Structures are given as structure tokens and as C-alpha cells.
Amino acid sequence: MKHKPQIKIPATYMRGGTSKGVFFNLSDLPAAAQVPGEARDKMLLRVIGSPDPYGKQTDGMGGATSSTSKTVILSKSSELGHDVDYLFGQVAIDRAFVDWSGNCGNLTAAVGSFAISSGLVDAARIPDNGICEVRIWQANIKKTIIAHVPITDGEVQETGDFELDGVTFSAAEVKIDFVDPVGDAAMFPTGNVVDTLDVPGVGSFQATMINAGIPTIFLNAADINYQGTELQPDINGDDKALEMFETIRAHGAIKMGLINNIEEAKTRQHTPKVAFVAPPKAYASSSGKAISESDIDLNVRALSMGLLHHAMMGTAAVAIATASAIPGTLVNLAAGGGERDSVRFGHPSGTLKVGAEVSETNGEWKAQKVSMSRSARVLMEGVVRIPDVL
């Protein structure tokens, strides 16, 4: 029996922040995959190597973690005042499923670089030397992001001395501004900065449920018998703990109005996130780096796609920054309470500083901007090959 040859699709493999993903220019995709739907999902699943019952993604570009099972599609922006439309697809590892419900804040750092190098940003907006502000329309969540990309001799500057915990080598700093990350939606879907979340079979917990960057459920570490200093092996090998977190996530999603019943949580793995917070406490990061109590304002641990993240998701960092600036949230209280415009938190790989500008009007909280620094670089570029599954 004769089989069709593999097809070639232009692609770039990039690191952005503490994530990696396969980047595509929309116009380079096969015609059937240039529009949302089954053909596009099939293509991305095959590129990444999912579904893989072995959990390794050996026959694809994925790295068998939520941080490395990611895809990005960029195109010239259709939104006024923006340079590029950024669509993010989180690919499940063991299931034939691509989640389009949220953004990847880490890969956002690479979007500006790819957009410039791919000709998606008008040449007149790119300086010979200095900073190019790439105006990104995040198509999943309909929000504006500004990436401040360094330029040297007319090209993206990728090398530098900026160090990001969770990334082994230094690179050029890319500052990211998440503009009006909540928009007209309610920042706190329940109307409260702290709620009691009742989870059948698990317990009742104080929770801050916030929609900023990405819908996130924050818990107190002590309430679920953790210290807030845990690393991946402390949780990811504990099936009972992972089941508990998933149950909490599902019931929190219902309370936040994201789903109507528990079964729907299975089709919305990317959002909401679950995180737990604790006051500052010293620990050794996953690299062995000593993090002292004085280095941080609080500790935060977050789960992504059912497992404890090795560092911190960029979108969850937006939620952390926003919640930290609002008095009375669990994040704010863990950091010592009161008013603040920035916070440095500890995560499994080290620390991260984030800032937020927020305001309150008639009891409603709004975030004007959340800022953080990341880095990005091209790992490989050319074509990716897959069997013709379209």
C-alpha cells in the first residue's frame, strides 16, 4: 500500500520566557488549517506529537510538559492600532485536544521577535537601534499586549545579560506590558475579593478567584496542608494531591461562571489555573539556588494542565501582580497586606518581580497595566514535517 509523503510547513521553534513552542505565520499554513477547526487542530496535534499514551511526545516537537506543548499562529493584525494577531494553542499531551481558551504569557515574549523577523511589523516602526514596541492583539482573550523588543543594527537583539529564573542561560531582556488585562469583564466574577469555595469530598477553603491575565483560583497553602515552598516532585508524583487540585479547579470554574457542570472541566484544561500562596519563607529552588525570606514578598505555586509548573506561567504572573495590588485578596495578605504596586514572589525555579497599576471605582476594581520582564530567542527555524493528516 502506497502512503502519501510528509508535508512541509514553514515553522520556527522558539523559547519565550520559561516556555517553548512552535511558531507559525498564518499564511504559511496549509489552506485547510488557515481557519479554525478540525484540520487546524489535527495539524497542531501532529506537529507536537499528541495524543501520546506514553506521555513523551517522542514523535513530535513537544517536550512532554505543559510548558513545552505549545503552538502559536501569528498574522498581520486585523485590529486597528495593532501590528500582529497572536493566537495561542495549548496542546494536550495524552489527549487529542487543543485548548484555545487562554493566552500563554511566557510565549508572548517571543511574539514580538517573531513578528519583526517575519515581516509582520511595518519596517517604518522598527528602529535601527533601540526598542521596537510591538503592539500585539491577543486573539484568544481579545486583549492588547505591548512587547518592548530590543533592536541592534535593524535586527532583533536576542543575546544579553538578563537572567530569568527557570531559564539556564542569559539573554536580552524583553519587557512586556499587559494593557487593561481585564477589560469590561468583572475582575472578581463572584463580586468578592475572597470567597468560601465548597468542594464536595475535599473541603471548604478561602479562595480569591480573579480574572486577570488568565482566570485563576488562589488558595492559602496552609489550608491545603502545604508550606508554599514545594517543588515539582513534592506534588507531581502524588496522584491524590493532583486529583484534589483538579477537583478544586473544576468547582472553582463553576463558581467563576466559566463552565456549567463538572464534566465541562475536562474540555477546558488550560483555564482556570489553581495556585496557592504563603508568606515569605526560605527554600532551595529546583536548581539548588538558595532563596532567602528577604528575597521575596511571598511564595506562590501554580498548577498548569494538571501538574505543578516548574516556574510560573506568565499569565498567572499577571493574576498574581493584579491580586497583590488589591487589599484583602489572599495574594495581597500573603505579601503582608496594604497597598503596593509591585511584588516579588518565589516560585519553584526562583523569583520573579511583577508590577500592576490598579484602581477602584464604585466598588469595581480595574487594572490599567501589568508589567514584567522576560526573554526570548529562536531555537530553530525552517520547516516542520508531518504526515498529511488534513
Secondary structure, DSSP 8 states (H G I E B T S, - for coil): ------EEEEEEEEEETTEEEEEEEGGGS-GGGSSSSHHHHHHHHHHHT-S-TTSS-TTSS--SSGGGSEEEEEEE--STT-SEEEEEEEE-SSSS-EE-SS--HHHHHHHHHHHHHTT-S-GGGS-SSEEEEEEEEETTTTEEEEEEEEEETTEE----SB--TT-SS-B--EEEEEESSSTTS-SSTTS-SSEEEEETTTEEEEEEEEESSSEEEEEEGGGGT--S---HHHHHT-HHHHHHHHHHHHHHHHHTTS-SSGGGGGG--SSSEEEEEES---EE-TTS-EE-GGG-SEEEEEEETTEE-SS--HHHHHHHHHHHTSTTSHHHHHTTSS--SEEEEEETTEEEEEEEEEEEETTEEEEEEEEEEE-EEEEEEEEEEE----
